[in-house]
Amino acid sequence: MKAASFVLGFFVAAILGAAVWWAIGSEAKPRPPKESLLAKGTEVQLLLLQPLKAGRSVVGTPVSMIVSEDVLDEAGNILIEAGSIAKAKVAASEAGSIASALTMGAGKLEIDLLDVRTTDGKSALLCSDAEDSLAPFSLDRTNAIRKDLGDAVSAVWNHEQTQIGLAGLRKRFMGEETKEALPNPDIKAVLAAAAKELNMNRTVELLEDESAVKAAWSNVREAAAQVATGDLSGLTNPELIESLKAVGELAKVVDAADNSMKSTVRGREVSAPAGTAVTAQVEEDVQVALKAE
């Protein structure tokens, strides 16, 4: 009887030991991470971190952009984080001539979109059109400036000094040295009226706060100067994204006003200031490992 009890106890102990060993072994094995599909054609909203100008920006020059909005899957998981740096390069840069302008031609400014990192560190290839991945992204007026902006600022032509001020501001947004200050009261009034008509609420708020204008401009200028050195560290912050959006929107109004003054030579200048919005698409499917909760 004692022998039977001993054998039974031995078997029970062995079974319990095996169960514990199996449980420990199971816990030790890492579970494969859950994945989500970043599908081909998914849009990625970007903002230029540096100004580009047809005829001046050299073909092949690296172009840096920042992701302005999180890219989410259907469940709300972040696949590409806002603040991530996307890469591109100048593909075409041709200044328009007076002759081409008279025939309604224009300069050419195009970039080849390259890639951006997903939240798990993978490279997601980018393009302007997933159905034609070799097509460059064109930074002409169709993409960089809304067509109705010129009409919205038509009142500016009645004031020569305001025209000069707007031209100076345009140079400033393109990173050129200029003696013109940030918007004076007259220019701010013109820009604010145009922004209200176009429902550009961010621009309206910016123009109402002089310190905000200076802060946003300072953030964008410092970022552009840093990008010019090849240093992309520390650029992934929400404040810079908001500054780029605000300055980019304001630059659109200024650019439209300045270009409208040159309607007789339309198309001569094609440029894209820092903050210009670029909509990219994911070129091919990418499986993204989700972060553990």
C-alpha positions in Angstrom: 0.0 0.0 0.0 2.8 2.3 0.9 4.6 1.4 -2.3 1.4 2.2 -4.3 1.1 5.6 -2.6 4.7 6.3 -3.3 4.4 5.5 -7.0 1.2 7.6 -7.2 2.8 10.5 -5.5 5.8 10.2 -7.8 3.6 10.4 -10.9 1.6 13.4 -9.5 4.9 15.2 -8.8 6.2 14.4 -12.3 3.0 15.6 -13.9 3.0 18.9 -11.9 6.7 19.4 -12.7 6.1 18.9 -16.4 3.2 21.3 -16.3 5.3 24.0 -14.6 8.1 23.4 -17.0 5.7 23.7 -20.0 4.2 26.9 -18.5 7.6 28.5 -18.0 8.7 27.5 -21.4 5.6 28.9 -23.0 6.0 32.2 -21.3 9.7 32.4 -22.3 8.8 32.2 -26.0 8.0 35.7 -27.2 4.7 35.9 -29.0 5.0 37.2 -32.6 3.9 40.9 -32.7 0.6 41.8 -34.2 0.9 43.4 -37.7 -1.2 45.8 -39.7 -1.1 46.5 -43.4 0.0 49.8 -44.6 -1.7 49.5 -48.0 -0.5 50.7 -51.4 -2.1 54.0 -52.2 -2.4 55.1 -48.6 -2.1 58.9 -48.5 0.7 60.5 -46.4 0.4 64.3 -45.7 3.7 66.1 -45.8 5.1 69.6 -45.3 8.2 70.9 -47.0 11.0 71.8 -44.5 12.9 73.9 -47.0 12.0 76.4 -49.8 12.4 75.2 -53.4 12.5 77.4 -56.5 12.5 76.5 -60.2 15.8 77.3 -61.8 17.6 77.7 -58.5 17.0 74.4 -56.8 19.6 72.0 -58.2 18.4 68.7 -59.7 19.4 65.8 -57.4 19.3 68.0 -54.2 17.9 66.1 -51.2 14.6 67.4 -50.1 13.3 66.9 -46.5 9.7 66.9 -45.5 7.8 66.2 -42.2 4.7 64.1 -41.8 2.0 66.5 -40.6 -0.6 63.9 -39.6 -0.5 60.4 -38.1 -1.2 57.7 -40.7 -3.7 55.2 -39.1 -5.1 51.8 -40.0 -8.8 51.1 -39.7 -8.5 50.2 -36.0 -6.8 53.5 -35.2 -3.3 52.1 -34.8 -0.5 54.5 -35.8 1.5 53.2 -38.8 3.4 56.3 -39.6 3.8 58.9 -36.9 3.3 62.7 -37.3 6.8 64.3 -37.1 8.5 61.5 -39.0 10.9 62.7 -41.7 10.2 61.8 -45.3 12.9 62.0 -48.0 12.7 63.2 -51.6 15.0 64.8 -54.2 14.7 67.5 -56.8 13.8 65.9 -60.1 13.3 68.9 -62.4 14.1 72.6 -61.9 13.6 74.9 -64.9 12.9 78.6 -64.6 10.3 79.9 -67.1 11.2 82.6 -69.6 9.3 85.7 -70.7 8.7 84.0 -74.1 7.2 80.9 -72.4 5.0 83.1 -70.2 3.6 84.9 -73.2 2.4 81.5 -74.5 1.0 80.7 -71.1 3.9 78.4 -70.4 5.6 78.0 -67.0 8.8 77.0 -65.3 9.0 73.4 -63.9 9.7 72.3 -60.4 9.3 68.6 -59.6 10.4 66.3 -56.9 10.8 62.5 -56.7 9.3 61.2 -53.5 11.5 58.5 -51.8 10.5 57.1 -48.5 9.5 57.5 -44.8 9.9 55.3 -41.8 7.0 53.4 -40.3 6.5 53.1 -36.5 8.5 49.8 -36.5 11.4 51.3 -38.4 10.6 49.8 -41.9 11.1 51.9 -45.0 7.8 52.7 -46.8 8.4 53.8 -50.4 6.5 57.0 -51.4 5.3 58.3 -54.8 2.9 60.9 -56.1 0.6 58.3 -57.6 0.6 54.6 -56.6 -0.8 53.7 -60.1 2.1 55.5 -61.8 5.0 55.3 -59.3 7.6 56.8 -61.6 5.7 60.1 -62.0 7.3 63.0 -60.0 5.3 65.3 -57.8 4.9 68.6 -59.5 5.3 71.7 -57.3 3.8 74.1 -59.9 0.9 76.5 -59.1 -1.7 73.8 -59.5 -0.3 72.0 -56.4 1.4 74.8 -54.5 -1.2 77.6 -54.7 -5.0 77.5 -54.9 -6.4 79.1 -58.0 -8.9 81.2 -56.2 -6.3 83.0 -54.1 -5.5 85.6 -56.7 -9.1 86.7 -56.9 -9.3 86.9 -53.1 -6.5 89.4 -52.9 -7.4 91.5 -55.9 -7.9 94.6 -53.7 -4.2 94.8 -53.1 -3.4 96.3 -56.5 -4.8 99.6 -55.3 -1.9 100.2 -53.0 1.6 100.3 -54.4 3.3 100.2 -51.0 1.4 97.1 -50.1 2.4 95.5 -53.3 6.1 96.2 -52.6 5.6 94.8 -49.1 4.0 91.6 -50.4 6.8 91.1 -52.8 9.3 91.5 -50.0 7.4 89.0 -47.9 7.4 86.5 -50.7 11.2 86.7 -50.8 11.4 86.2 -47.1 9.3 83.0 -47.3 11.6 81.7 -50.0 14.6 82.2 -47.7 16.0 85.2 -49.5 17.5 88.2 -47.6 15.2 91.2 -47.6 14.8 94.4 -45.7 11.1 94.0 -45.5 9.7 93.3 -42.1 7.1 90.8 -41.2 3.5 92.0 -42.2 2.9 95.6 -41.4 -0.6 96.7 -40.4 -1.7 97.5 -44.0 -0.4 94.2 -45.4 -1.8 92.3 -42.5 -5.2 93.8 -43.2 -5.1 92.7 -46.8 -3.9 89.2 -46.0 -6.5 88.8 -43.2 -9.3 89.8 -45.5 -8.2 87.3 -48.1 -7.7 84.6 -45.5 -11.2 85.1 -44.1 -12.7 84.9 -47.5 -10.9 81.6 -48.1 -11.7 80.2 -44.7 -8.0 80.0 -43.8 -8.7 80.1 -40.1 -5.1 79.3 -39.1 -3.9 82.3 -41.1 -6.5 84.6 -39.6 -5.5 83.6 -36.0 -1.9 84.0 -36.8 -2.3 87.5 -38.2 -4.1 88.6 -35.1 -1.2 87.8 -32.9 2.1 89.5 -33.8 4.1 87.4 -31.4 2.6 84.3 -32.9 3.7 85.4 -36.4 7.2 86.0 -35.2 7.4 82.7 -33.3 6.0 80.7 -36.2 8.4 82.3 -38.6 11.3 81.8 -36.3 10.5 78.1 -35.9 10.3 77.6 -39.7 13.4 79.6 -40.5 15.5 77.8 -37.9 14.3 74.4 -39.2 15.1 75.3 -42.8 18.6 76.5 -41.7 19.1 73.2 -39.9 17.9 71.1 -42.8 20.4 73.0 -45.1 23.2 71.6 -43.0 22.0 68.1 -43.3 21.0 67.8 -39.7 17.5 66.4 -39.3 17.6 65.7 -35.6 15.1 67.3 -33.2 12.7 68.3 -36.0 9.9 65.8 -34.9 7.9 68.1 -32.7 4.3 69.2 -32.8 5.1 72.9 -32.5 7.2 72.9 -35.7 4.4 71.1 -37.6 1.9 73.8 -36.5 4.4 76.6 -37.4 4.9 75.0 -40.8 1.2 74.8 -41.4 0.6 78.4 -40.4 3.5 79.9 -42.3 2.8 77.7 -45.3 -0.8 78.8 -45.5 0.2 82.5 -45.1 2.9 82.0 -47.7 0.2 80.8 -50.2 -1.7 84.0 -49.8 1.4 86.1 -50.1 2.6 84.1 -53.1 -0.7 84.4 -54.9 -0.8 88.2 -54.3 2.7 88.6 -55.6 2.2 86.4 -58.6 -1.1 88.2 -59.5 0.9 91.4 -59.8 2.9 89.7 -62.6 -0.2 88.4 -64.5 1.4 89.6 -67.8 4.2 87.1 -67.3 2.2 84.4 -65.6 4.1 81.2 -64.9 7.6 82.7 -64.9 8.1 81.9 -61.2 7.4 78.5 -59.8 8.4 78.1 -56.2 7.4 76.3 -53.0 8.2 77.8 -49.6 8.8 75.8 -46.4 5.4 74.7 -45.2 4.1 73.8 -48.6 1.8 70.8 -48.4 2.6 67.7 -50.3 0.3 64.7 -50.5 2.2 61.5 -51.1 1.0 57.9 -51.6 2.5 54.6 -50.3 4.0 52.9 -53.3 3.6 49.3 -52.2 2.1 47.3 -49.3 4.1 47.2 -46.1 3.4 45.0 -43.1 3.9 47.1 -39.9 4.5 45.4 -36.6 2.3 47.1 -34.0 3.7 48.3 -30.7 2.8 46.0 -27.7 0.2 47.5 -25.5 
